[in-house]
Amino acid sequence: MVEDRLMTSSRAVLALLAPFALAALAPSTALAGEALHFTSPAELYGKGRVSTEFSEIKVTFSPDGTRVLWGSTNRPGGPGGWDLWESRKEKDGWSAPAPVAFNSPENDFDPFFAPDGRSVYFFSNRPGGSGGDDLYAAPFDPATGQYGAAQNLGPLVNSAGDEWAPVVSPDGATLLFATDGRGGKGLHDLFVSARGKDGWQEPKPLVEVNSPDEDFDGAFLSDGHTLVFTRRTKDQDGADLYVAPWREGRYRAPQRLGPEVNAEKSWNLGPATNPGEPGVLYFSSHRSENSAGRLDIYRVGYTLEASTPKAPGAPVVRQTLTPPGD
């Protein structure tokens, strides 16, 4: 049964998380991998509005900065088990969160606003798909602020297994997602699909990034290539965020990020970026020193080393990026 399968997945475990016992964290600006430096301590995002006593996971923003969407496994008031929620920027501030119009009575999760602002990608196990959790896109009209009916991305992308966490590269040319239905190195692996004239093409695995473990929840950083993603090793109590640096046209070995984002023995996942805040990484976690509920949304400032090769002796060029603010 679908319910039995979901209850054995990493996603379903999120709904059952108990409060975490976490180590105290100190702010750090140390190097976190070859490519990524953090410039500010992680701060709780949208306390009381986005981050609440419930579990909030994987935020996304419209390119014009007027809408923020996220998923929740247990927030009451939606039509399904896991629902997508939205808050809109208005004259007097941000609106109270409300379920999005394209939710279903089933599970809807992992939203991502397309770079052109005209659709929202997500996964759902609603009837009519190819397998378990399928990828969908709901059209959005920026002029009217209305969403259309969600459309399944079809069998070329979706499999008989689960597809999670769809993300489109900043140039709109690449669809990144996780699946356990196409073979690969491990349980869930990261795959990419190129946009063709007829839509998304046959997905290919990111062989340089994937491992025998769970690899999912990818996000492109501001260079359009460097990846932050979630990895859960066998029998791990939680999950951690990793970075895969982009060098000379390919990915280098992923490296676990430090305590700036990864809280010990916690579910650290759902990395995301905001087009209006280059240099800010959003993610979900539970940090005992600053939390609202079981899983909250946090953000942290970063700088990213240039991904293009430099001549010997040339200085390292870093993008100077804006730390997070309210």
C-alpha positions in Angstrom: 0.0 0.0 0.0 1.1 3.6 -0.6 0.9 4.3 3.1 3.2 1.4 4.0 5.7 2.5 1.4 5.7 6.1 2.6 6.2 5.1 6.2 9.5 3.5 5.3 10.8 6.5 3.5 13.0 9.3 4.7 10.2 11.7 3.9 7.7 9.9 6.1 10.1 9.8 9.0 10.0 13.6 9.1 6.3 13.4 10.1 7.2 11.3 13.1 10.2 13.2 14.4 10.4 13.8 18.2 12.1 16.8 19.7 15.9 16.6 19.2 18.7 16.8 21.6 21.3 19.0 19.9 24.8 20.1 20.6 25.3 23.8 21.2 26.5 25.7 18.1 28.9 28.6 17.9 28.8 31.0 15.0 31.6 30.4 12.5 33.0 31.8 9.3 35.3 28.9 8.6 35.6 27.3 5.2 32.8 24.8 4.6 34.3 22.8 1.7 36.3 24.0 -1.2 33.8 26.4 -2.6 31.5 27.7 0.2 32.2 30.1 3.1 29.5 31.1 5.6 29.4 34.8 6.6 26.8 34.9 9.3 25.2 32.6 11.9 22.0 30.8 10.9 18.9 32.7 11.8 15.3 31.5 12.2 13.1 32.7 9.3 9.6 34.0 9.6 9.0 33.0 13.2 5.3 32.6 13.9 4.4 32.9 10.2 6.6 30.4 8.4 8.5 28.7 11.2 6.0 27.6 13.8 5.3 24.8 16.3 4.7 22.6 13.3 7.2 21.1 10.9 8.2 23.4 8.0 10.4 22.1 5.2 11.9 23.4 2.0 10.9 27.0 1.3 10.7 28.7 -2.2 10.2 32.3 -3.4 8.7 33.8 -6.4 11.2 35.7 -8.5 9.5 39.0 -7.8 9.7 38.4 -4.1 6.0 38.7 -3.4 5.3 35.0 -2.5 6.9 32.4 -0.3 5.8 28.8 -0.3 6.8 25.8 1.8 5.8 22.4 2.8 4.5 21.1 6.1 3.9 17.5 7.2 1.6 18.3 10.1 0.3 21.9 9.9 -3.5 21.8 10.4 -6.0 23.4 8.0 -4.9 21.9 4.6 -6.8 19.4 2.5 -4.3 16.6 2.6 -1.7 14.9 4.8 1.3 16.9 3.7 0.4 20.3 2.2 2.0 23.3 0.6 1.5 26.7 2.2 1.8 30.2 1.0 2.3 33.7 2.4 2.0 36.8 0.2 3.6 40.2 0.5 1.0 42.9 0.8 0.9 46.6 1.6 0.8 46.0 5.4 3.2 43.1 5.5 3.0 39.4 4.8 -0.3 37.7 4.7 -1.3 34.9 7.1 -0.3 31.5 5.7 -2.9 29.7 3.7 -2.9 26.4 1.7 -2.1 26.8 -2.0 -4.9 26.3 -4.4 -3.4 23.3 -6.1 -3.1 21.1 -3.0 -4.8 17.7 -3.2 -6.3 15.4 -0.5 -3.0 13.4 -0.8 0.6 14.5 -0.1 1.9 17.6 -1.8 5.5 18.7 -1.0 8.8 20.2 -2.0 7.7 23.4 -3.8 9.9 25.3 -6.2 9.1 28.5 -8.1 10.3 28.3 -11.7 12.9 31.0 -12.5 10.5 32.7 -14.9 7.9 32.9 -12.2 5.2 31.1 -14.3 5.0 27.7 -12.6 5.5 25.9 -9.3 7.1 22.5 -9.3 6.4 20.0 -6.5 5.9 16.3 -5.8 2.6 14.6 -5.0 1.3 11.0 -4.6 -2.2 12.1 -5.9 -3.9 9.5 -8.2 -3.0 9.3 -11.8 0.8 9.3 -11.5 3.4 6.9 -12.7 4.2 5.4 -9.3 4.6 6.7 -5.8 5.6 10.3 -5.5 5.6 12.0 -8.9 6.7 15.5 -10.1 4.1 18.0 -11.1 4.0 21.7 -12.2 1.2 24.1 -11.4 1.0 27.1 -13.8 1.0 30.5 -12.3 -0.1 33.8 -13.9 1.8 36.7 -12.3 -0.7 39.2 -13.7 -3.7 37.7 -11.9 -1.9 35.9 -9.1 -3.8 32.7 -9.9 -2.6 29.2 -10.1 -3.8 26.7 -12.7 -4.4 23.0 -12.4 -1.2 21.0 -11.7 0.2 18.9 -14.5 2.1 15.6 -14.2 5.6 15.9 -15.8 5.0 12.6 -17.5 6.7 9.1 -17.7 9.9 10.5 -19.3 10.7 12.2 -15.9 8.5 10.2 -13.4 9.1 6.5 -12.7 7.4 3.7 -10.8 9.3 4.8 -7.7 9.4 8.2 -5.9 10.6 11.5 -7.3 11.3 14.3 -4.9 12.5 17.9 -4.6 12.3 19.3 -8.2 14.5 22.3 -8.8 15.2 24.2 -12.1 18.6 25.8 -12.7 18.7 29.6 -12.8 18.9 29.6 -16.6 15.9 27.4 -16.9 17.7 24.7 -18.8 18.1 21.9 -16.3 15.7 20.1 -14.0 17.3 18.6 -10.9 15.5 16.1 -8.7 15.9 12.9 -6.6 14.5 9.5 -7.4 14.7 5.9 -6.3 13.1 4.6 -9.5 15.9 4.7 -12.0 18.7 2.6 -10.5 21.8 4.4 -9.5 24.4 4.1 -6.8 22.2 4.2 -3.8 18.7 4.6 -2.4 17.6 8.0 -3.7 20.0 9.5 -6.2 20.2 13.0 -7.8 19.2 13.1 -11.5 19.1 16.0 -14.0 17.0 16.4 -17.1 17.8 18.9 -19.9 15.0 21.1 -21.4 14.4 20.3 -25.0 12.0 21.7 -27.6 9.4 19.1 -26.5 9.9 19.5 -22.8 12.2 17.7 -20.3 14.4 15.0 -21.7 15.5 11.6 -20.4 17.1 12.1 -16.9 20.7 11.3 -16.3 22.3 10.6 -12.9 24.8 12.9 -11.3 27.4 10.1 -11.0 30.0 12.4 -9.5 27.7 13.4 -6.6 25.6 10.3 -5.8 26.6 7.8 -3.2 25.4 4.4 -1.9 23.3 6.4 0.7 20.3 8.6 0.4 21.0 11.7 -1.8 18.2 14.1 -2.3 17.0 17.8 -1.9 19.4 19.5 -4.2 19.7 23.3 -4.7 21.8 25.3 -7.2 23.8 28.1 -5.7 24.3 31.5 -7.2 26.8 30.3 -9.9 24.1 28.0 -11.3 26.3 24.9 -10.9 27.5 24.4 -7.3 25.1 22.1 -5.4 24.0 21.9 -1.8 22.1 18.7 -1.1 21.0 16.4 1.6 22.6 13.0 2.4 21.5 10.5 4.9 23.9 7.6 5.6 22.8 4.2 6.6 21.4 4.1 10.2 22.1 7.9 10.6 20.1 9.6 13.2 18.9 12.4 11.0 20.5 13.8 7.8 23.1 16.4 6.8 23.7 19.0 4.1 26.7 18.6 1.7 28.2 20.8 -1.0 29.4 19.5 -4.4 31.8 22.1 -5.8 31.8 22.8 -9.5 35.3 22.8 -11.0 36.5 22.7 -14.6 33.2 21.6 -16.0 32.4 18.8 -13.5 31.5 18.2 -9.9 34.1 17.5 -7.3 33.7 15.1 -4.4 30.9 16.3 -2.1 31.9 17.5 1.4 29.8 17.6 4.5 29.0 21.2 5.6 29.9 22.3 9.1 27.9 23.4 12.2 26.9 26.6 10.5 24.1 24.6 9.0 24.3 21.0 10.2 23.0 20.5 13.8 24.2 17.3 15.3 21.7 14.4 15.3 19.1 16.5 13.5 17.4 16.4 10.2 19.2 19.1 8.2 17.6 19.2 4.8 15.6 21.2 2.2 18.3 23.6 1.0 16.9 26.4 -1.0 17.8 29.9 -2.4 15.9 33.1 -3.1 16.4 34.9 -6.4 16.0 38.2 -4.5 18.7 37.4 -2.0 21.8 36.1 -3.8 24.2 34.8 -1.2 21.7 33.4 1.2 21.1 29.7 1.8 17.8 28.6 3.3 17.4 25.2 4.9 15.3 23.2 7.4 16.6 22.0 10.7 16.0 22.0 14.5 18.5 24.1 16.3 18.0 24.0 20.1 19.4 27.5 20.6 16.8 29.1 18.3 13.7 27.2 17.3 10.0 27.5 17.0 9.0 23.8 16.5 10.1 20.4 15.5 11.5 21.5 12.1 12.0 25.2 11.1 13.3 27.2 8.2 16.7 28.9 8.7 18.9 31.1 6.6 22.6 31.8 6.5 24.8 34.1 4.5 27.5 32.7 2.3 30.2 33.6 -0.2 31.0 31.3 -3.2 34.4 31.0 -4.8 34.5 31.5 -8.5 33.9 28.1 -10.3 35.9 29.0 -13.4 39.6 28.0 -13.5 42.1 30.7 -12.9 45.6 31.2 -14.2 48.5 30.1 -11.9 49.1 32.8 -9.4 45.9 34.7 -10.0 44.0 35.7 -6.9 40.9 33.8 -5.8 37.8 35.6 -6.7 34.8 35.4 -4.5 31.3 36.7 -5.0 30.5 39.1 -2.1 27.0 38.2 -1.1 24.5 39.8 1.2 23.9 38.2 4.6 20.4 37.4 5.6 18.0 39.9 7.1 14.4 40.2 8.0 
